[in-house]
Amino acid sequence: MGLRGSGVLAIWNGIAAEAEDEFVAWHVREHMPERVGLPGFARGRRYVALDGTPKYFNFYEAEDAAVFSSAVYRARLDDPSGWTRAVVAHFTDTTRTVCDVAFSNGPGGGGFVEAIRLSIAGAPAEFIAALRENAEPALEAPGILAVHALRGLAEASAGGSAEKALRAGPDEIAEWIVLIEATDAERLVGLRETTFSDDALATIGARSVQARGIYRLQFGLDHADAATTT
């Protein structure tokens, strides 16, 4: 089972310590139901870092990347609620990227994910072909459930909004993102030393690895469930 659709919005953020409890409550009770309930959204997932930074990683799966530029979604971005205004002002180190799904494969989702931000040196098609080849034996290993590659869309990610203006600094944008889902963190640590090490990624076309971290799933919500609460 791959990702649900051909578009993903991937977000990393830190949060000021004094606002963390409020962030967790807001994200579960208001923000994710509001987003995932919109037309074209399929599912949202939020993770907390075991060894990565920033502390939180979340991503939204959608029919396609155009969903994240739709009029209904833009209207939400430009009319943040009072709760959103109070929480988002405490965000730190935010990376927000609208992505096309370039590759997605695996029998299901896992409770742990390694999220890797990188750039590539050559043609995207060559990188994806090599990544696909590397992913095949990894997916045969016990506990490795899925591998996804996301191509960042700089223009779609760069627009302004009232919600974005609440954050203290500009959002970073990822060029490429590789996600590896697993049943437990130890499986992902093992891949860091073999198939998905920095050196192995360089061999298949990565120019540089900007960040990587293992994250544990905290909360997930499907569109059908979100639509009943919004």
N, CA, C and O of each residue as an XYZ file, in Angstrom:
920
protein
N       0.838     -1.193      0.000
C       0.000      0.000      0.000
C       0.872      1.241      0.000
O       1.665      1.431      0.922
N       0.748      2.078     -0.992
C       1.492      3.324     -1.028
C       0.720      4.448     -0.360
O      -0.277      4.213      0.323
N       1.187      5.658     -0.563
C       0.505      6.818     -0.031
C      -0.842      7.005     -0.721
O      -1.048      6.529     -1.837
N      -1.738      7.688     -0.062
C      -3.096      7.871     -0.568
C      -3.168      9.126     -1.444
O      -3.530     10.202     -0.967
N      -2.832      8.984     -2.687
C      -2.861     10.110     -3.595
C      -1.470     10.465     -4.077
O      -0.480      9.866     -3.656
N      -1.405     11.445     -4.965
C      -0.123     11.830     -5.557
C       0.420     13.140     -5.016
O       1.425     13.641     -5.522
N      -0.225     13.716     -3.987
C       0.265     14.947     -3.378
C       0.476     14.799     -1.890
O      -0.280     14.099     -1.216
N       1.510     15.463     -1.368
C       1.808     15.451      0.065
C       2.221     16.856      0.490
O       2.947     17.542     -0.229
N       1.756     17.274      1.651
C       2.264     18.468      2.310
C       3.036     18.005      3.535
O       2.456     17.442      4.465
N       4.354     18.244      3.536
C       5.236     17.775      4.614
C       5.689     18.965      5.448
O       6.155     19.965      4.903
N       5.554     18.861      6.762
C       5.851     19.979      7.661
C       6.662     19.481      8.854
O       6.287     18.511      9.513
N       7.774     20.154      9.120
C       8.519     19.996     10.362
C       8.392     21.297     11.153
O       8.407     22.387     10.580
N       8.267     21.171     12.470
C       8.297     22.387     13.294
C       8.725     22.071     14.713
O       8.459     20.990     15.239
N       9.391     23.035     15.317
C       9.592     23.026     16.749
C       8.491     23.859     17.381
O       7.709     24.500     16.678
N       8.430     23.851     18.700
C       7.430     24.641     19.412
C       8.041     25.118     20.725
O       8.732     24.360     21.405
N       7.787     26.365     21.076
C       8.295     26.885     22.340
C       7.771     26.045     23.502
O       6.614     25.627     23.500
N       8.623     25.803     24.487
C       8.280     24.888     25.580
C       6.989     25.293     26.286
O       6.190     24.435     26.660
N       6.785     26.583     26.468
C       5.611     27.042     27.212
C       4.307     26.839     26.429
O       3.221     26.928     27.002
N       4.413     26.567     25.124
C       3.219     26.401     24.299
C       3.010     24.961     23.846
O       2.093     24.694     23.069
N       3.839     24.026     24.313
C       3.795     22.674     23.753
C       2.500     21.944     24.072
O       1.931     21.313     23.182
N       2.017     22.005     25.292
C       0.763     21.329     25.624
C      -0.389     21.890     24.801
O      -1.255     21.145     24.342
N      -0.393     23.198     24.619
C      -1.450     23.829     23.833
C      -1.349     23.408     22.361
O      -2.364     23.191     21.700
N      -0.119     23.297     21.858
C       0.089     22.840     20.482
C      -0.479     21.445     20.278
O      -1.174     21.199     19.292
N      -0.194     20.533     21.191
C      -0.669     19.160     21.055
C      -2.200     19.117     21.074
O      -2.811     18.409     20.273
N      -2.815     19.869     21.978
C      -4.278     19.893     22.056
C      -4.885     20.513     20.804
O      -5.836     19.970     20.242
N      -4.348     21.636     20.368
C      -4.853     22.332     19.166
C      -4.730     21.455     17.929
O      -5.651     21.395     17.114
N      -3.611     20.783     17.785
C      -3.374     19.995     16.581
C      -4.351     18.832     16.479
O      -4.793     18.484     15.384
N      -4.692     18.228     17.621
C      -5.607     17.090     17.633
C      -7.063     17.543     17.531
O      -7.845     16.950     16.788
N      -7.428     18.583     18.267
C      -8.841     18.954     18.385
C      -9.325     19.893     17.288
O     -10.501     19.866     16.925
N      -8.426     20.728     16.755
C      -8.872     21.675     15.751
C      -8.125     21.561     14.427
O      -8.744     21.393     13.377
N      -6.799     21.651     14.474
C      -6.055     21.879     13.248
C      -6.130     20.704     12.277
O      -6.490     20.883     11.114
N      -5.791     19.501     12.747
C      -5.805     18.385     11.808
C      -7.218     18.047     11.340
O      -7.395     17.791     10.149
N      -8.243     18.030     12.213
C      -9.595     17.802     11.687
C     -10.011     18.848     10.657
O     -10.647     18.512      9.657
N      -9.660     20.105     10.889
C     -10.004     21.161      9.942
C      -9.350     20.932      8.591
O     -10.000     21.060      7.554
N      -8.062     20.593      8.598
C      -7.335     20.390      7.354
C      -7.785     19.121      6.640
O      -8.141     19.162      5.463
N      -7.772     17.999      7.347
C      -8.038     16.714      6.709
C      -9.495     16.613      6.248
O      -9.808     15.806      5.373
N     -10.375     17.412      6.819
C     -11.765     17.418      6.389
C     -12.014     18.151      5.087
O     -13.114     18.064      4.541
N     -11.016     18.882      4.564
C     -11.188     19.646      3.334
C     -11.248     18.733      2.113
O     -10.700     17.631      2.137
N     -11.919     19.187      1.037
C     -11.973     18.383     -0.186
C     -10.575     18.080     -0.722
O      -9.708     18.954     -0.756
N     -10.371     16.838     -1.136
C      -9.101     16.428     -1.720
C      -8.106     15.865     -0.742
O      -7.193     15.148     -1.150
N      -8.245     16.164      0.553
C      -7.361     15.596      1.566
C      -7.768     14.153      1.833
O      -8.955     13.826      1.839
N      -6.777     13.292      2.054
C      -7.049     11.881      2.311
C      -6.730     11.465      3.744
O      -7.482     10.704      4.354
N      -5.601     11.969      4.289
C      -5.172     11.538      5.616
C      -4.106     12.490      6.134
O      -3.336     13.056      5.358
N      -4.067     12.662      7.442
C      -2.994     13.411      8.093
C      -2.367     12.578      9.184
O      -3.043     11.784      9.839
N      -1.046     12.762      9.383
C      -0.334     12.039     10.442
C       0.651     12.978     11.124
O       1.329     13.762     10.461
N       0.729     12.898     12.449
C       1.702     13.697     13.196
C       2.623     12.784     13.994
O       2.188     11.812     14.612
N       3.920     13.127     13.962
C       4.964     12.343     14.620
C       5.773     13.231     15.559
O       5.842     14.448     15.385
N       6.382     12.598     16.557
C       7.294     13.283     17.468
C       8.664     12.625     17.361
O       8.768     11.410     17.195
N       9.704     13.429     17.457
C      11.063     12.948     17.207
C      11.578     12.047     18.323
O      11.362     12.307     19.507
N      12.265     10.980     17.918
C      13.092     10.204     18.831
C      14.524     10.712     18.797
O      15.196     10.768     19.827
N      14.996     11.089     17.589
C      16.364     11.612     17.508
C      16.517     12.704     16.456
O      17.644     13.095     16.150
N      15.444     13.199     15.904
C      15.539     14.219     14.866
C      15.199     15.601     15.377
O      14.686     15.751     16.486
N      15.477     16.601     14.582
C      15.066     17.973     14.843
C      14.537     18.569     13.548
O      15.034     18.243     12.470
N      13.523     19.449     13.639
C      12.762     19.846     14.819
C      11.987     18.675     15.448
O      12.010     17.548     14.954
N      11.309     18.988     16.548
C      10.698     17.926     17.340
C       9.510     17.275     16.651
O       9.287     16.076     16.817
N       8.750     18.031     15.889
C       7.517     17.488     15.310
C       7.599     17.416     13.790
O       8.135     18.308     13.133
N       7.056     16.337     13.253
C       6.950     16.136     11.813
C       5.533     15.687     11.518
O       5.030     14.760     12.152
N       4.884     16.333     10.562
C       3.570     15.863     10.158
C       3.415     15.994      8.656
O       4.040     16.845      8.023
N       2.567     15.132      8.091
C       2.321     15.252      6.664
C       0.890     14.864      6.332
O       0.248     14.051      6.998
N       0.431     15.500      5.255
C      -0.933     15.321      4.774
C      -0.891     14.715      3.382
O      -0.181     15.208      2.505
N      -1.646     13.654      3.179
C      -1.762     13.019      1.875
C      -3.014     13.544      1.176
O      -4.057     13.722      1.805
N      -2.900     13.791     -0.131
C      -4.018     14.365     -0.873
C      -4.099     13.762     -2.263
O      -3.171     13.097     -2.722
N      -5.235     14.005     -2.935
C      -5.434     13.477     -4.286
C      -4.278     13.864     -5.199
O      -3.778     13.035     -5.959
N      -3.857     15.116     -5.126
C      -2.707     15.596     -5.891
C      -2.210     16.882     -5.245
O      -2.851     17.413     -4.338
N      -1.072     17.383     -5.709
C      -0.465     18.561     -5.093
C      -1.306     19.809     -5.280
O      -1.186     20.748     -4.492
N      -2.162     19.849     -6.309
C      -3.013     21.019     -6.550
C      -3.985     21.273     -5.404
O      -4.456     22.398     -5.237
N      -4.292     20.251     -4.616
C      -5.178     20.419     -3.458
C      -4.638     21.494     -2.515
O      -5.409     22.222     -1.889
N      -3.304     21.591     -2.414
C      -2.686     22.520     -1.471
C      -2.607     23.945     -2.022
O      -2.079     24.844     -1.369
N      -3.137     24.138     -3.226
C      -3.282     25.481     -3.782
C      -4.741     25.807     -4.082
O      -5.026     26.836     -4.694
N      -5.661     24.957     -3.667
C      -7.074     25.135     -3.982
C      -7.644     26.350     -3.259
O      -7.108     26.791     -2.242
N      -8.721     26.875     -3.789
C      -9.342     28.060     -3.196
C      -9.823     27.788     -1.772
O      -9.675     28.637     -0.893
N     -10.399     26.605     -1.544
C     -10.925     26.318     -0.209
C      -9.798     26.192      0.816
O      -9.947     26.623      1.960
N      -8.674     25.603      0.411
C      -7.539     25.498      1.329
C      -6.900     26.864      1.566
O      -6.550     27.197      2.698
N      -6.748     27.656      0.503
C      -6.171     28.996      0.649
C      -7.033     29.848      1.578
O      -6.513     30.653      2.350
N      -8.348     29.669      1.502
C      -9.239     30.436      2.380
C      -8.972     30.126      3.845
O      -9.026     31.018      4.692
N      -8.685     28.865      4.143
C      -8.365     28.497      5.534
C      -7.031     29.119      5.967
O      -6.900     29.603      7.091
N      -6.054     29.100      5.070
C      -4.746     29.667      5.403
C      -4.825     31.165      5.666
O      -4.063     31.698      6.474
N      -5.734     31.839      4.995
C      -5.830     33.291      5.108
C      -6.852     33.747      6.142
O      -7.093     34.944      6.291
N      -7.457     32.791      6.860
C      -8.413     33.140      7.908
C      -8.195     32.258      9.128
O      -9.092     31.514      9.522
N      -7.001     32.335      9.734
C      -6.711     31.455     10.878
C      -7.595     31.787     12.074
O      -7.912     32.948     12.334
N      -7.984     30.742     12.790
C      -8.796     30.926     13.994
C      -7.967     31.592     15.097
O      -6.745     31.693     14.995
N      -8.637     32.034     16.124
C      -7.927     32.608     17.265
C      -6.978     31.618     17.908
O      -5.880     31.982     18.328
N      -7.405     30.354     17.987
C      -6.541     29.322     18.572
C      -5.311     29.108     17.693
O      -4.195     28.969     18.194
N      -5.525     29.082     16.388
C      -4.390     28.943     15.470
C      -3.419     30.103     15.635
O      -2.209     29.887     15.700
N      -3.925     31.321     15.704
C      -3.051     32.488     15.874
C      -2.225     32.392     17.154
O      -1.048     32.755     17.170
N      -2.845     31.905     18.217
C      -2.143     31.809     19.496
C      -1.046     30.756     19.472
O       0.010     30.951     20.074
N      -1.284     29.634     18.780
C      -0.326     28.528     18.784
C       0.781     28.729     17.754
O       1.958     28.564     18.077
N       0.428     29.079     16.533
C       1.412     29.143     15.451
C       2.469     30.209     15.716
O       3.595     30.098     15.231
N       2.124     31.217     16.464
C       3.112     32.250     16.816
C       4.283     31.680     17.606
O       5.331     32.318     17.697
N       4.122     30.483     18.183
C       5.182     29.851     18.975
C       5.962     28.801     18.177
O       6.831     28.129     18.734
N       5.665     28.649     16.880
C       6.414     27.702     16.054
C       7.861     28.158     15.897
O       8.148     29.355     15.875
N       8.768     27.190     15.788
C      10.173     27.473     15.499
C      10.660     26.508     14.426
O      10.120     25.411     14.277
N      11.677     26.916     13.683
C      12.387     26.027     12.747
C      11.437     25.285     11.814
O      11.519     24.063     11.686
N      10.552     26.006     11.172
C       9.530     25.372     10.345
C      10.035     25.102      8.928
O      10.586     25.985      8.270
N       9.836     23.866      8.475
C      10.006     23.493      7.069
C       8.648     23.046      6.561
O       8.024     22.154      7.136
N       8.189     23.672      5.476
C       6.871     23.353      4.920
C       7.012     23.200      3.415
O       7.429     24.133      2.729
N       6.664     22.020      2.898
C       6.894     21.737      1.487
C       5.715     21.006      0.870
O       5.300     19.952      1.351
N       5.183     21.575     -0.196
C       4.209     20.889     -1.035
C       4.988     19.962     -1.972
O       5.980     20.375     -2.572
N       4.540     18.711     -2.097
C       5.310     17.706     -2.833
C       4.447     16.915     -3.798
O       3.257     16.697     -3.571
N       5.081     16.492     -4.879
C       4.560     15.409     -5.714
C       5.121     14.095     -5.182
O       6.280     14.034     -4.770
N       4.310     13.049     -5.190
C       4.792     11.727     -4.814
C       5.492     11.129     -6.030
O       4.860     10.836     -7.045
N       6.802     10.953     -5.911
C       7.596     10.417     -7.022
C       7.684      8.898     -6.977
O       7.833      8.247     -8.011
N       7.593      8.337     -5.780
C       7.695      6.883     -5.605
C       7.073      6.530     -4.274
O       7.314      7.209     -3.276
N       6.276      5.478     -4.245
C       5.638      5.054     -3.000
C       5.320      3.575     -3.097
O       4.617      3.137     -4.007
N       5.851      2.800     -2.139
C       5.625      1.363     -2.192
C       5.715      0.770     -0.791
O       6.466      1.253      0.057
N       4.946     -0.271     -0.568
C       4.996     -0.971      0.704
C       3.642     -1.531      1.077
O       2.618     -1.056      0.586
N       3.621     -2.550      1.951
C       2.366     -3.215      2.302
C       1.495     -2.443      3.277
O       0.327     -2.792      3.448
N       2.019     -1.405      3.926
C       1.215     -0.665      4.892
C       2.029      0.374      5.615
O       3.238      0.487      5.414
N       1.353      1.143      6.469
C       2.027      2.175      7.242
C       2.526      1.641      8.568
O       2.015      0.647      9.083
N       3.537      2.314      9.121
C       4.125      1.880     10.387
C       4.043      2.943     11.461
O       3.727      4.100     11.186
N       4.329      2.543     12.677
C       4.301      3.463     13.801
C       5.530      4.334     13.912
O       5.570      5.253     14.730
N       6.547      4.051     13.087
C       7.788      4.819     13.110
C       8.184      5.171     11.685
O       7.950      4.394     10.759
N       8.784      6.338     11.512
C       9.226      6.763     10.193
C      10.571      7.458     10.314
O      10.799      8.240     11.237
N      11.458      7.165      9.375
C      12.647      8.006      9.226
C      12.346      8.987      8.111
O      11.988      8.592      7.001
N      12.494     10.272      8.415
C      12.246     11.345      7.461
C      13.580     11.971      7.091
O      14.296     12.478      7.954
N      13.912     11.935      5.800
C      15.210     12.394      5.311
C      14.981     13.535      4.321
O      14.230     13.379      3.358
N      15.623     14.678      4.552
C      15.576     15.790      3.609
C      16.905     15.836      2.868
O      17.969     15.839      3.487
N      16.841     15.871      1.539
C      18.065     15.833      0.753
C      17.900     16.587     -0.556
O      16.794     16.955     -0.951
N      19.025     16.804     -1.212
C      19.040     17.324     -2.579
C      19.709     16.287     -3.458
O      20.437     15.426     -2.965
N      19.465     16.363     -4.763
C      20.046     15.380     -5.667
C      20.953     16.068     -6.680
O      20.825     17.263     -6.948
N      21.865     15.287     -7.231
C      22.865     15.834     -8.148
C      22.486     15.668     -9.607
O      22.872     16.487    -10.440
N      21.737     14.621     -9.932
C      21.458     14.324    -11.329
C      19.992     14.468    -11.682
O      19.259     15.226    -11.047
N      19.571     13.735    -12.700
C      18.201     13.791    -13.172
C      17.262     13.098    -12.184
O      17.607     12.043    -11.650
N      16.089     13.667    -11.932
C      15.142     13.032    -11.009
C      14.795     11.597    -11.389
O      14.679     10.737    -10.516
N      14.628     11.330    -12.682
C      14.245      9.975    -13.098
C      15.320      8.958    -12.728
O      15.005      7.836    -12.331
N      16.576      9.345    -12.857
C      17.665      8.438    -12.510
C      17.702      8.188    -11.003
O      17.930      7.061    -10.562
N      17.478      9.241    -10.218
C      17.472      9.085     -8.767
C      16.339      8.158     -8.326
O      16.541      7.273     -7.494
N      15.151      8.365     -8.886
C      14.002      7.541     -8.502
C      14.205      6.087     -8.911
O      13.853      5.182     -8.154
N      14.759      5.851    -10.080
C      15.016      4.475    -10.517
C      15.987      3.784     -9.568
O      15.787      2.623     -9.213
N      17.038      4.492     -9.155
C      18.020      3.907     -8.242
C      17.418      3.705     -6.853
O      17.692      2.701     -6.195
N      16.598      4.659     -6.406
C      15.946      4.523     -5.107
C      14.987      3.336     -5.113
O      14.918      2.583     -4.142
N      14.264      3.175     -6.184
C      13.339      2.048     -6.303
C      14.089      0.714     -6.197
O      13.623     -0.224     -5.550
N      15.242      0.649     -6.835
C      16.052     -0.564     -6.790
C      16.549     -0.834     -5.373
O      16.551     -1.978     -4.918
N      16.977      0.237     -4.670
C      17.430      0.081     -3.292
C      16.293     -0.315     -2.359
O      16.493     -1.059     -1.398
N      15.102      0.187     -2.652
C      13.971     -0.046     -1.754
C      13.501     -1.491     -1.788
O      12.989     -1.993     -0.787
N      13.660     -2.164     -2.906
C      13.128     -3.527     -3.038
C      13.661     -4.478     -1.981
O      12.863     -5.134     -1.312
N      14.991     -4.586     -1.793
C      15.459     -5.485     -0.729
C      15.125     -4.971      0.668
O      14.903     -5.764      1.583
N      15.089     -3.654      0.836
C      14.748     -3.102      2.150
C      13.331     -3.506      2.552
O      13.081     -3.832      3.712
N      12.405     -3.485      1.594
C      11.014     -3.823      1.887
C      10.814     -5.307      2.169
O       9.773     -5.707      2.690
N      11.808     -6.124      1.827
C      11.739     -7.548      2.141
C      12.234     -7.840      3.555
O      12.045     -8.944      4.066
N      12.867     -6.854      4.186
C      13.391     -7.052      5.538
C      12.249     -6.997      6.554
O      11.306     -6.226      6.381
N      12.329     -7.812      7.616
C      11.278     -7.785      8.631
C      11.117     -6.388      9.229
O      12.094     -5.738      9.603
N       9.877     -5.948      9.308
C       9.586     -4.691      9.988
C       9.655     -3.441      9.135
O       9.248     -2.374      9.593
N      10.157     -3.531      7.905
C      10.178     -2.371      7.015
C       8.905     -2.418      6.175
O       8.673     -3.380      5.442
N       8.078     -1.372      6.285
C       6.725     -1.431      5.753
C       6.493     -0.589      4.510
O       5.612     -0.915      3.715
N       7.243      0.470      4.316
C       7.007      1.323      3.154
C       8.194      2.244      2.935
O       8.904      2.607      3.873
N       8.394      2.613      1.680
C       9.385      3.621      1.300
C       8.703      4.590      0.344
O       8.043      4.175     -0.609
N       8.868      5.891      0.607
C       8.261      6.925     -0.222
C       9.319      7.966     -0.588
O      10.193      8.282      0.219
N       9.235      8.489     -1.797
C      10.077      9.611     -2.213
C       9.180     10.747     -2.668
O       8.283     10.545     -3.487
N       9.416     11.942     -2.141
C       8.602     13.117     -2.428
C       9.472     14.192     -3.052
O      10.539     14.516     -2.529
N       9.023     14.742     -4.161
C       9.747     15.825     -4.821
C       9.125     17.156     -4.424
O       7.952     17.405     -4.703
N       9.909     18.011     -3.775
C       9.410     19.301     -3.342
C       9.090     20.217     -4.513
O       9.825     20.260     -5.500
N       8.001     20.940     -4.397
C       7.566     21.895     -5.414
C       7.777     23.299     -4.854
O       6.954     23.802     -4.090
N       8.882     23.923     -5.239
C       9.284     25.185     -4.629
C       8.248     26.283     -4.833
O       7.926     27.011     -3.895
N       7.724     26.409     -6.048
C       6.783     27.492     -6.329
C       5.495     27.324     -5.536
O       4.970     28.294     -4.989
N       4.981     26.091     -5.470
C       3.752     25.831     -4.728
C       3.941     26.011     -3.228
O       2.982     26.292     -2.510
N       5.174     25.852     -2.752
C       5.468     25.944     -1.319
C       5.744     27.360     -0.857
O       5.690     27.641      0.341
N       6.042     28.265     -1.792
C       6.615     29.559     -1.420
C       5.604     30.677     -1.195
O       5.980     31.738     -0.696
N       4.356     30.484     -1.539
C       3.388     31.567     -1.428
C       3.153     32.010      0.006
O       3.347     31.239      0.946
N       2.741     33.238      0.162
C       2.452     33.775      1.488
C       1.017     33.501      1.905
O       0.169     33.171      1.075
N       0.752     33.641      3.198
C      -0.601     33.507      3.737
C      -0.628     34.168      5.105
O       0.414     34.429      5.706
N      -1.832     34.432      5.586
C      -1.971     35.018      6.916
C      -1.417     34.081      7.980
O      -0.825     34.532      8.960
N      -1.608     32.770      7.791
C      -1.092     31.812      8.765
C       0.432     31.779      8.748
O       1.066     31.734      9.802
N       1.018     31.801      7.559
C       2.475     31.777      7.461
C       3.088     33.014      8.109
O       4.162     32.935      8.706
N       2.414     34.153      7.996
C       2.928     35.400      8.568
C       2.983     35.366     10.092
O       3.668     36.187     10.703
N       2.271     34.429     10.712
C       2.294     34.318     12.170
C       3.610     33.754     12.687
O       3.975     33.987     13.839
N       4.332     33.006     11.835
C       5.569     32.380     12.282
C       6.698     33.405     12.303
O       6.708     34.358     11.524
N       7.641     33.188     13.206
C       8.676     34.197     13.455
C       9.623     34.385     12.280
O      10.152     35.480     12.088
N       9.846     33.346     11.494
C      10.771     33.428     10.371
C      10.216     32.724      9.160
O       9.195     32.043      9.256
N      10.867     32.872      8.017
C      10.387     32.205      6.795
C      10.516     30.689      6.887
O      11.430     30.174      7.530
N       9.599     29.983      6.243
C       9.651     28.525      6.199
C      10.775     28.071      5.270
O      11.020     28.695      4.238
N      11.450     26.996      5.633
C      12.361     26.340      4.713
C      11.564     25.425      3.783
O      10.450     25.013      4.109
N      12.140     25.116      2.634
C      11.507     24.243      1.645
C      12.480     23.121      1.312
O      13.647     23.372      1.012
N      11.996     21.885      1.365
C      12.835     20.726      1.051
C      12.831     20.470     -0.451
O      11.800     20.603     -1.110
N      14.000     20.101     -0.987
C      14.080     19.744     -2.402
C      13.523     18.342     -2.638
O      12.698     18.139     -3.528
N      13.973     17.385     -1.845
C      13.485     16.010     -1.899
C      13.326     15.497     -0.472
O      14.046     15.913      0.435
N      12.369     14.584     -0.289
C      12.135     13.947      1.000
C      11.994     12.448      0.764
O      11.253     12.018     -0.119
N      12.709     11.660      1.557
C      12.547     10.200      1.554
C      11.994      9.789      2.910
O      12.537     10.167      3.949
N      10.923      9.021      2.900
C      10.296      8.514      4.119
C      10.364      6.998      4.122
O      10.035      6.352      3.126
N      10.795      6.423      5.256
C      10.848      4.966      5.417
C      10.018      4.621      6.650
O      10.315      5.081      7.752
N       8.983      3.816      6.464
C       8.095      3.453      7.566
C       8.437      2.055      8.082
O       8.794      1.162      7.314
N       8.319      1.888      9.400
C       8.710      0.615     10.015
C       7.883      0.341     11.262
O       7.184      1.212     11.780
N       7.988     -0.904     11.725
C       7.268     -1.311     12.936
C       7.918     -0.800     14.202
O       7.247     -0.632     15.220
N       9.230     -0.548     14.153
C       9.942     -0.073     15.339
C      11.184      0.695     14.915
O      11.657      0.567     13.785
N      11.700      1.488     15.832
C      12.814      2.378     15.509
C      14.090      1.613     15.188
O      14.880      2.056     14.355
N      14.304      0.465     15.839
C      15.536     -0.283     15.631
C      15.703     -0.713     14.171
O      16.822     -0.762     13.660
N      14.594     -1.024     13.507
C      14.676     -1.398     12.090
C      15.229     -0.239     11.266
O      16.018     -0.443     10.343
N      14.819      0.953     11.600
C      15.270      2.131     10.859
C      16.724      2.458     11.154
O      17.461      2.880     10.262
N      17.136      2.268     12.387
C      18.542      2.482     12.729
C      19.423      1.550     11.907
O      20.492      1.946     11.444
N      18.969      0.300     11.725
C      19.747     -0.641     10.930
C      19.916     -0.187      9.491
O      20.994     -0.349      8.918
N      18.868      0.382      8.892
C      18.963      0.860      7.511
C      19.891      2.057      7.384
O      20.473      2.277      6.322
N      20.036      2.831      8.446
C      20.958      3.973      8.414
C      22.401      3.532      8.179
O      23.224      4.295      7.673
N      22.684      2.319      8.546
C      24.050      1.811      8.426
C      24.260      1.027      7.138
O      25.378      0.608      6.837
N      23.177      0.827      6.369
C      23.286      0.000      5.151
C      22.629      0.712      3.975
O      23.192      1.657      3.421
N      21.443      0.258      3.597
C      20.784      0.688      2.369
C      20.517      2.179      2.291
O      20.585      2.768      1.212
N      20.211      2.798      3.432
C      19.843      4.217      3.426
C      20.809      5.075      4.251
O      20.413      6.096      4.814
N      22.065      4.660      4.316
C      23.080      5.514      4.924
C      23.309      6.742      4.043
O      22.893      6.756      2.885
N      23.956      7.757      4.574
C      24.277      8.939      3.765
C      25.126      8.548      2.566
O      24.909      9.046      1.461
N      26.096      7.656      2.776
C      26.963      7.225      1.674
C      26.170      6.467      0.612
O      26.397      6.656     -0.583
N      25.240      5.608      1.041
C      24.437      4.860      0.084
C      23.531      5.787     -0.721
O      23.334      5.583     -1.919
N      22.990      6.789     -0.071
C      22.154      7.760     -0.784
C      22.992      8.560     -1.777
O      22.524      8.877     -2.870
N      24.220      8.885     -1.405
C      25.102      9.593     -2.338
C      25.392      8.735     -3.558
O      25.476      9.246     -4.675
N      25.544      7.443     -3.351
C      25.836      6.533     -4.454
C      24.704      6.512     -5.481
O      24.954      6.328     -6.672
N      23.460      6.698     -5.031
C      22.328      6.639     -5.973
C      21.908      8.028     -6.449
O      20.903      8.165     -7.146
N      22.672      9.065     -6.076
C      22.393     10.369     -6.670
C      22.129     11.515     -5.736
O      21.888     12.631     -6.197
N      22.163     11.286     -4.423
C      21.967     12.407     -3.496
C      23.210     13.293     -3.490
O      24.329     12.799     -3.348
N      23.015     14.601     -3.645
C      24.131     15.529     -3.559
C      24.488     15.814     -2.108
O      25.663     15.884     -1.749
N      23.454     15.979     -1.269
C      23.688     16.193      0.158
C      22.452     15.798      0.934
O      21.335     15.882      0.423
N      22.651     15.365      2.174
C      21.573     15.063      3.104
C      21.542     16.189      4.126
O      22.467     16.337      4.925
N      20.471     16.984      4.098
C      20.396     18.132      4.997
C      19.966     17.756      6.417
O      20.439     18.342      7.391
N      19.081     16.790      6.525
C      18.570     16.415      7.848
C      17.938     15.037      7.765
O      17.416     14.637      6.725
N      17.995     14.326      8.871
C      17.303     13.050      8.964
C      16.973     12.793     10.425
O      17.720     13.191     11.319
N      15.864     12.134     10.658
C      15.478     11.829     12.026
C      14.442     10.727     12.055
O      13.679     10.554     11.105
N      14.417      9.985     13.146
C      13.423      8.945     13.362
C      12.324      9.520     14.240
O      12.591     10.107     15.289
N      11.087      9.345     13.799
C       9.923      9.921     14.466
C       8.896      8.837     14.782
O       8.723      7.880     14.027
N       8.222      9.011     15.915
C       7.175      8.072     16.358
C       5.796      8.683     16.116
O       5.563      9.855     16.413
N       4.889      7.876     15.575
C       3.536      8.343     15.291
C       2.797      8.682     16.584
O       2.776      7.890     17.526
N       2.190      9.874     16.616
C       1.365     10.286     17.743
C      -0.123     10.280     17.417
O      -0.952      9.920     18.254
N      -0.455     10.687     16.182
C      -1.865     10.888     15.855
C      -2.056     10.796     14.347
O      -1.274     11.351     13.576
N      -3.099     10.092     13.938
C      -3.443     10.010     12.525
C      -4.936     10.176     12.354
O      -5.717      9.767     13.213
N      -5.336     10.780     11.235
C      -6.754     11.041     11.004
C      -7.064     10.906      9.510
O      -6.385     11.499      8.672
N      -8.092     10.122      9.188
C      -8.553      9.962      7.814
C      -9.585     11.024      7.474
O     -10.236     11.587      8.354
N      -9.723     11.288      6.159
C     -10.675     12.289      5.699
C     -12.096     11.977      6.165
O     -12.807     12.867      6.630
N     -12.508     10.717      6.041
C     -13.881     10.363      6.389
C     -14.184     10.667      7.846
O     -15.285     11.111      8.171
N     -13.215     10.433      8.730
C     -13.430     10.719     10.151
C     -13.371     12.217     10.424
O     -14.143     12.734     11.231
N     -12.449     12.919      9.746
C     -12.328     14.366      9.964
C     -13.556     15.097      9.478
O     -13.984     16.071     10.098
N     -14.129     14.647      8.381
C     -15.273     15.344      7.798
C     -16.479     15.321      8.710
O     -17.364     16.166      8.576
N     -16.540     14.371      9.641
C     -17.678     14.298     10.562
C     -17.524     15.239     11.745
O     -18.469     15.434     12.509
N     -16.327     15.832     11.906
C     -16.089     16.703     13.060
C     -15.901     18.155     12.671
O     -15.775     19.007     13.550
N     -15.877     18.475     11.351
C     -15.641     19.844     10.905
C     -16.906     20.458     10.346
O     -16.896     21.614      9.920
